Amino acid sequence: MLFDSHAHIDDAKFDDDRAQVLSGLRRSGVGLMINAASDIRSSLESMRLAETYDNVYFAAGIHPQEADKASERDFAELERILEHPKCVAIGEIGLDYHYDEPAREVQRAVFYRQLKLSAAKSMPVVIHDRDAHAECLQAVKDTGARGVFHCFSGSAQTAAELVDLGFYISFSGVITFKNAKRAVEAAKAVPMDRILIETDSPYLAPEPFRGRRNEPKYVEYVARKLAEVKGVSFEDISSETFSNALRLFGIDSASL
Ligand SMILES: [Zn+2]
């Protein structure tokens, strides 16, 4: 069984077949999945999905692209949602300097606030880092927060530094793309006991589905590519990434 450590099945692209996708997870080889939120509304929707489906857990948090809309009420609501038994992380949170919108200082303030919350609650974070590698690294050093860098796009050197700090590194369908040299090099630098796999559905469908809507079942293609990169079997990468995710998110395997 595979663990899709990051997907957005609350996204409107699943409005027509959400129940089918989620109730079919096990049949398609996905044992567990984390639904990652981007704001309070999607945190609540993720919570509802986790309450409906046994094998769905969730992360609640405010994405950097939503940082300018976050109110004090949202932060109070977030703290309440984090108490939910199936909420296993704060995320996704981070910095996205690709579009420079919202303003960097707004993104930074919301990111730091949630990093501090995670440190205070000893809850892992799910970090979105786009074109902000140095600053994200500094932020986790400053706050002592720990967790996973999702859809990792940094260098092998940054990956190694994050692993030394205690972080997990998650790879997505990007690793299957023809020009994915950087992601492949980073994957080589991460020890087996720190790797996670994800789809980031509905985005980033792996080859041979690139450009189409992504689904949790395609996490298999990420695992296959990663097995090739690490020189291990598909079974080994599946079981290692599964137990890594259980460990990081504090999910008791006896409860499965
Ligand atoms: Zn995401």
Residues whose N, C-alpha, C, O or C-beta is under 5 A from the ligand:
A	BS01	ZN	A36 D200
